[in-house]
């Protein structure tokens, strides 16, 4: 039932810049400019902020978001809510109620000691090595030109008059100067993270994703508890009762056998109880880990799902091209999600045909799509689709739903997979 790979794309994965690569870009010079401007901005703000307290952080935040562009290439939108009406009083009231106004003020308070620390770091790792390299280089130049350093400074020592020693000190100063660019860059990166934390707000999309993830985890926790209670109930009411009846039957069988009575009926009863117990245990285990994955890989298990839908009377087309080396938790998550989507098609879609697509993109993303020609109007907040979303989001994936009223319904599941 497998055909060629479907033309489904997934977004690429972003790569993070390694800190060592910062030295081979313009970041050290941007970091140097950022740190050099910090004491100036802190001094000006400290002198001029008093009339606006406690809103003195608002103009500073605007300036700092512009200055962050030296280091941060990500968009830095204005986190403040636009004033609903004109007027200074309305603006002050709105800004005073915003959390970001107070975090901007906190940033201003922290900027003062940070400026002192910036000056100390720059002096220690850049200014002192730079002065060493400059003074030693000047003495080397005096030696090359035949100028006695004692004519300029009568207090010069023998080492200062030694050209070789001064050349080595000049090289040492240059090496320390270049090496100091790395801690300067890391220090500026730390300040960038602190500033972005205090003077920016997460985007509405990110906040919505975080809220959805929190709800999803709560639902998953509740589902796990409910599933555990279901397993306990099924074991107690099903397999445990069958095994208890089997033990009692075997005891009766031994008693009648010792008395020379016919135990054929008891053997049949014991056989029936044992078979039912095995079947009930198999059903319980299937709900924990699907037998299709124990016997096949994910591609084979999805093929079995497609065959099951087709056997139910719905024309099914499957295009499955998945590697065998997929992590076990990803296989289980995708199998149960696809199984739930196929069950929804059978129960609710009133479809006559189903398309099942599955493949891995070049970016290492597993993509599974289930599309049917049913009545559409699938509820993304329904129990089934919420369960699918929760299961996929725990794997770091996403679920895309397109289901207009009247159909067709197309649900795409994307899960990153490094294997």
C-alpha positions as CSV (number, residue, x, y, z in Angstrom):
1,X,0.0,0.0,0.0
2,X,3.1,2.3,0.0
3,X,3.7,4.7,-2.8
4,X,6.2,7.5,-3.5
5,X,7.1,10.1,-0.9
6,X,4.6,12.9,-0.6
7,X,5.5,16.5,-1.2
8,X,5.0,17.8,2.4
9,X,7.4,20.3,3.8
10,X,8.3,21.2,7.4
11,X,10.1,24.2,8.8
12,X,13.8,24.1,9.1
13,X,15.6,23.9,12.5
14,X,17.4,27.0,13.7
15,X,21.1,26.7,14.5
16,X,22.6,28.5,17.5
17,X,25.9,30.3,17.1
18,X,28.7,28.8,19.1
19,X,30.4,31.3,21.5
20,X,33.9,30.7,19.9
21,X,32.5,31.9,16.6
22,X,31.8,35.3,18.0
23,X,35.4,36.2,17.7
24,X,35.3,35.8,13.9
25,X,32.4,38.1,13.4
26,X,31.7,41.8,14.1
27,X,30.3,40.9,17.6
28,X,33.4,41.8,19.6
29,X,33.4,45.3,18.2
30,X,29.7,45.6,18.8
31,X,30.2,44.3,22.3
32,X,32.9,46.9,22.9
33,X,30.7,49.7,21.7
34,X,27.9,48.4,23.9
35,X,30.0,48.3,27.0
36,X,31.7,51.6,26.4
37,X,28.3,53.4,26.0
38,X,26.9,51.9,29.2
39,X,28.7,54.2,31.7
40,X,27.7,57.3,29.7
41,X,24.0,56.2,29.5
42,X,23.9,55.3,33.2
43,X,25.4,58.6,34.2
44,X,23.0,60.6,32.1
45,X,20.0,58.6,33.3
46,X,21.1,58.9,36.9
47,X,21.3,62.7,36.7
48,X,18.1,63.2,34.7
49,X,15.7,60.4,35.9
50,X,14.5,62.0,39.2
51,X,11.7,64.1,37.9
52,X,10.0,61.1,36.3
53,X,10.1,58.6,39.1
54,X,8.7,56.0,39.3
55,X,8.3,56.1,35.4
56,X,12.0,57.0,34.8
57,X,12.6,53.6,33.3
58,X,10.2,54.2,30.4
59,X,12.4,56.5,28.3
60,X,15.5,54.5,29.3
61,X,13.8,51.3,28.1
62,X,13.1,52.9,24.7
63,X,16.8,53.9,24.4
64,X,18.0,50.5,25.6
65,X,15.9,48.7,23.1
66,X,17.6,50.7,20.4
67,X,21.0,50.1,21.9
68,X,20.4,46.3,22.1
69,X,20.4,46.3,18.3
70,X,24.2,46.4,18.5
71,X,24.1,42.9,20.0
72,X,20.6,41.4,19.4
73,X,19.6,40.8,15.8
74,X,16.2,39.4,16.9
75,X,13.2,41.8,16.6
76,X,12.7,43.9,19.8
77,X,9.2,45.3,19.6
78,X,7.9,48.0,22.0
79,X,6.2,46.1,24.9
80,X,4.1,49.0,26.1
81,X,0.4,49.1,25.3
82,X,-0.6,52.1,23.2
83,X,-2.4,54.8,25.3
84,X,-6.2,54.5,24.7
85,X,-6.7,58.3,24.7
86,X,-4.5,61.4,24.7
87,X,-3.5,63.2,27.8
88,X,-0.6,63.1,30.2
89,X,-2.7,61.8,33.1
90,X,-4.0,58.9,31.1
91,X,-0.5,58.0,29.8
92,X,0.9,58.1,33.3
93,X,-1.9,56.0,34.7
94,X,-1.5,53.4,32.0
95,X,2.3,53.2,32.3
96,X,2.1,52.9,36.1
97,X,-0.1,49.9,35.8
98,X,2.2,48.1,33.3
99,X,4.6,45.5,34.7
100,X,7.2,46.4,32.1
101,X,7.4,50.0,33.4
102,X,8.7,48.7,36.7
103,X,11.1,46.2,35.2
104,X,12.5,49.0,33.1
105,X,13.0,51.0,36.3
106,X,14.8,48.0,37.8
107,X,17.0,47.8,34.7
108,X,17.9,51.5,35.3
109,X,18.8,50.8,38.9
110,X,21.0,47.8,37.9
111,X,22.6,49.8,35.1
112,X,24.5,52.0,37.5
113,X,26.5,49.3,39.2
114,X,26.8,47.5,35.9
115,X,28.4,50.6,34.4
116,X,31.1,50.6,37.1
117,X,31.6,46.9,36.5
118,X,31.9,47.5,32.7
119,X,34.6,50.1,33.3
120,X,36.5,47.8,35.6
121,X,36.3,44.9,33.0
122,X,37.4,47.1,30.1
123,X,40.3,48.5,32.2
124,X,41.5,45.1,33.3
125,X,41.2,43.1,30.1
126,X,41.7,45.8,27.4
127,X,43.1,49.1,28.7
128,X,45.9,47.7,30.7
129,X,47.1,45.3,27.9
130,X,46.7,48.1,25.4
131,X,48.8,50.4,27.4
132,X,51.5,47.7,27.9
133,X,51.6,47.1,24.1
134,X,51.6,50.8,23.3
135,X,54.4,51.8,25.8
136,X,56.5,48.8,24.9
137,X,56.0,49.5,21.2
138,X,57.0,53.1,21.7
139,X,60.3,52.1,23.4
140,X,61.0,49.6,20.6
141,X,60.5,52.5,18.1
142,X,62.9,54.6,20.1
143,X,65.5,51.9,19.9
144,X,65.0,51.5,16.2
145,X,65.4,55.3,15.7
146,X,68.4,55.4,17.9
147,X,66.7,57.6,20.6
148,X,67.8,57.0,24.1
149,X,64.7,56.5,26.3
150,X,66.5,58.2,29.2
151,X,66.4,61.5,27.3
152,X,62.6,61.4,27.4
153,X,62.3,59.9,30.9
154,X,65.5,59.9,33.1
155,X,63.9,57.3,35.3
156,X,63.9,54.5,32.7
157,X,65.2,51.1,33.9
158,X,67.5,48.7,32.2
159,X,64.6,46.5,31.0
160,X,63.0,49.5,29.4
161,X,66.2,50.2,27.5
162,X,66.4,46.6,26.3
163,X,64.8,46.4,22.8
164,X,64.3,42.6,23.0
165,X,62.5,42.7,26.3
166,X,60.3,45.5,25.1
167,X,59.5,43.7,21.9
168,X,58.4,40.6,23.9
169,X,56.3,42.8,26.2
170,X,54.7,44.5,23.2
171,X,53.7,41.1,21.8
172,X,52.4,40.0,25.2
173,X,50.3,43.1,25.4
174,X,48.8,42.5,21.9
175,X,48.1,38.8,22.7
176,X,46.4,39.8,26.0
177,X,44.5,42.6,24.1
178,X,43.1,40.1,21.5
179,X,42.4,37.5,24.1
180,X,40.5,40.1,26.2
181,X,38.0,40.5,23.4
182,X,36.4,37.1,24.2
183,X,35.6,37.8,27.9
184,X,34.4,41.3,26.8
185,X,32.0,39.6,24.3
186,X,30.7,37.1,26.9
187,X,30.2,39.9,29.4
188,X,28.3,41.9,26.9
189,X,26.2,38.8,26.0
190,X,25.3,38.4,29.7
191,X,24.2,42.0,29.9
192,X,22.2,41.6,26.7
193,X,20.2,38.6,28.2
194,X,19.6,40.6,31.4
195,X,18.5,43.7,29.4
196,X,16.2,41.7,27.2
197,X,14.7,40.0,30.2
198,X,13.9,43.4,31.9
199,X,12.9,45.7,29.0
200,X,11.1,43.3,26.7
201,X,8.0,41.2,26.9
202,X,7.5,37.8,25.3
203,X,5.4,37.9,22.1
204,X,1.7,37.2,22.3
205,X,2.3,34.1,20.2
206,X,4.9,32.8,22.6
207,X,2.7,33.6,25.6
208,X,-0.1,31.7,24.0
209,X,2.1,28.7,23.3
210,X,3.4,28.7,26.9
211,X,-0.2,28.9,28.2
212,X,-1.2,26.1,25.9
213,X,1.8,24.0,26.9
214,X,0.9,24.4,30.6
215,X,-2.7,23.3,30.0
216,X,-1.5,20.5,27.9
217,X,0.8,19.2,30.6
218,X,-2.1,19.4,33.1
219,X,-4.3,17.4,30.8
220,X,-1.5,14.8,30.3
221,X,-1.0,14.4,34.0
222,X,-4.8,13.9,34.4
223,X,-4.8,11.5,31.5
224,X,-2.0,9.5,33.0
225,X,-3.8,9.2,36.4
226,X,-7.0,8.2,34.6
227,X,-5.2,5.6,32.5
228,X,-3.5,4.2,35.6
229,X,-6.9,3.9,37.4
230,X,-8.4,2.3,34.2
231,X,-5.6,-0.3,34.2
232,X,-6.1,-1.0,37.9
233,X,-9.8,-1.4,37.4
234,X,-9.5,-3.6,34.3
235,X,-7.0,-5.8,36.1
236,X,-9.2,-6.1,39.2
237,X,-12.5,-6.6,37.4
238,X,-11.2,-8.6,34.5
239,X,-8.0,-10.6,34.6
240,X,-7.8,-10.9,38.3
241,X,-11.4,-12.2,38.6
242,X,-10.7,-14.7,35.8
243,X,-7.5,-15.9,37.5
244,X,-9.2,-16.2,40.9
245,X,-12.0,-18.3,39.3
246,X,-9.3,-20.4,37.6
247,X,-7.6,-21.1,41.0
248,X,-10.9,-22.1,42.5
249,X,-11.7,-24.3,39.6
250,X,-8.3,-26.0,39.8
251,X,-8.9,-26.5,43.6
252,X,-12.3,-28.1,42.9
253,X,-10.7,-30.2,40.2
254,X,-8.1,-31.6,42.5
255,X,-10.7,-32.4,45.2
256,X,-13.0,-34.3,42.7
257,X,-10.0,-36.0,41.1
258,X,-8.9,-37.3,44.5
259,X,-12.4,-38.7,45.0
260,X,-12.3,-40.4,41.6
261,X,-15.0,-38.2,40.1
262,X,-15.2,-37.0,36.5
263,X,-13.4,-33.6,36.1
264,X,-13.9,-33.1,32.3
265,X,-16.3,-30.3,32.9
266,X,-14.0,-28.6,35.3
267,X,-11.1,-28.9,32.8
268,X,-13.2,-27.2,30.1
269,X,-14.2,-24.4,32.6
270,X,-10.5,-23.9,33.6
271,X,-9.5,-23.7,29.9
272,X,-12.2,-21.1,29.2
273,X,-11.2,-19.0,32.2
274,X,-7.5,-19.1,31.3
275,X,-8.2,-18.1,27.6
276,X,-10.4,-15.2,28.7
277,X,-7.7,-14.0,31.2
278,X,-5.0,-14.1,28.5
279,X,-7.3,-12.2,26.1
280,X,-8.1,-9.5,28.7
281,X,-4.4,-9.2,29.6
282,X,-3.6,-8.8,25.9
283,X,-6.1,-6.0,25.6
284,X,-4.7,-4.2,28.6
285,X,-1.1,-4.5,27.3
286,X,-2.2,-3.3,23.9
287,X,-3.4,-0.1,25.5
288,X,0.0,0.4,27.0
289,X,2.3,-0.5,24.1
290,X,0.7,-1.4,20.7
291,X,1.4,-4.9,19.5
292,X,1.8,-3.6,16.0
293,X,5.0,-1.8,17.0
294,X,6.3,-4.9,18.8
295,X,5.9,-6.9,15.6
296,X,6.8,-4.2,13.0
297,X,8.5,-0.8,12.8
298,X,6.4,2.5,12.6
299,X,6.0,2.2,8.9
300,X,4.6,-1.3,9.1
301,X,2.3,-0.3,12.0
302,X,0.9,2.7,10.1
303,X,0.4,0.4,7.1
304,X,-1.7,-1.9,9.3
305,X,-3.7,1.1,10.4
306,X,-4.4,2.0,6.8
307,X,-5.4,-1.6,6.1
308,X,-7.8,-1.5,9.1
309,X,-9.5,1.6,7.8
310,X,-9.8,0.1,4.3
311,X,-11.3,-3.1,5.8
312,X,-13.9,-0.9,7.5
313,X,-15.2,0.0,4.1
314,X,-13.4,3.3,3.4
315,X,-11.2,3.6,0.3
316,X,-7.7,4.2,1.7
317,X,-4.5,5.4,0.0
318,X,-1.3,5.2,2.0
319,X,2.1,6.7,1.1
320,X,4.5,5.8,3.8
321,X,8.3,6.3,3.6
322,X,9.8,6.3,7.1
323,X,13.3,5.1,8.4
324,X,13.5,2.2,10.8
325,X,15.7,3.9,13.3
326,X,13.1,6.1,15.0
327,X,13.2,6.5,18.8
328,X,10.7,4.3,20.6
329,X,8.8,7.1,22.3
330,X,8.4,8.9,19.0
331,X,7.1,5.7,17.3
332,X,4.6,5.1,20.1
333,X,3.4,8.8,20.1
334,X,3.0,8.9,16.3
335,X,1.2,5.5,16.2
336,X,-1.3,6.4,18.9
337,X,-1.9,9.8,17.4
338,X,-2.5,8.4,13.9
339,X,-4.6,5.6,15.4
340,X,-6.8,8.3,17.1
341,X,-7.1,10.3,13.8
342,X,-8.1,7.1,11.9
343,X,-10.7,6.3,14.6
344,X,-12.1,9.8,14.4
345,X,-12.5,9.3,10.6
346,X,-14.4,6.0,11.1
347,X,-16.7,7.4,13.9
348,X,-17.4,11.0,12.9
349,X,-16.2,12.0,9.4
350,X,-18.7,10.1,7.2
351,X,-15.9,9.8,4.7
352,X,-15.7,7.7,1.6
353,X,-11.9,8.0,1.1
354,X,-8.9,8.6,3.3
355,X,-5.3,9.6,2.4
356,X,-2.5,8.6,4.9
357,X,0.9,10.2,4.2
358,X,4.1,9.7,6.3
359,X,7.7,10.6,5.6
360,X,10.8,12.3,7.1
361,X,12.0,15.6,5.7
362,X,15.6,16.5,5.1
363,X,15.5,18.7,8.3
364,X,14.9,15.6,10.4
365,X,11.1,16.2,10.9
366,X,8.7,13.3,10.8
367,X,5.4,14.3,9.1
368,X,2.2,12.3,9.2
369,X,-0.9,13.5,7.4
370,X,-4.4,12.1,7.5
371,X,-6.9,13.6,5.1
372,X,-10.5,12.5,4.5
373,X,-13.4,13.7,2.2
374,X,-15.9,13.7,5.0
375,X,-18.2,16.4,6.4
376,X,-15.4,18.5,8.0
377,X,-16.0,20.8,10.9
378,X,-13.6,18.9,13.3
379,X,-13.5,20.5,16.7
380,X,-9.8,21.3,17.7
381,X,-10.9,21.3,21.3
382,X,-12.6,17.9,21.2
383,X,-11.3,15.2,23.5
384,X,-9.8,13.2,20.7
385,X,-7.9,16.0,19.0
386,X,-6.8,17.4,22.3
387,X,-5.3,14.1,23.2
388,X,-3.5,13.9,19.9
389,X,-2.2,17.5,20.4
390,X,-1.0,16.8,24.0
391,X,0.8,13.6,22.9
392,X,2.6,15.3,20.0
393,X,3.5,18.4,22.0
394,X,5.2,16.3,24.6
395,X,7.5,15.1,21.8
396,X,8.2,18.7,20.8
397,X,6.0,18.5,17.8
398,X,3.0,20.4,16.3
399,X,-0.4,19.5,15.0
400,X,-2.0,21.5,12.1
401,X,-5.8,21.2,11.5
402,X,-7.7,22.3,8.4
403,X,-11.3,21.2,8.6
404,X,-13.9,23.6,7.0
405,X,-17.5,22.7,7.3
406,X,-18.4,20.4,4.4
407,X,-14.8,19.1,4.3
408,X,-12.3,17.9,3.5
409,X,-10.4,17.5,6.7
410,X,-6.6,17.5,6.7
411,X,-4.6,17.0,9.9
412,X,-0.8,17.1,9.8
413,X,1.4,16.0,12.6
414,X,5.1,17.1,12.7
415,X,7.6,15.7,15.2
416,X,11.3,16.4,15.2
417,X,13.5,13.3,15.1
418,X,17.3,13.5,15.0
419,X,17.8,9.9,14.1
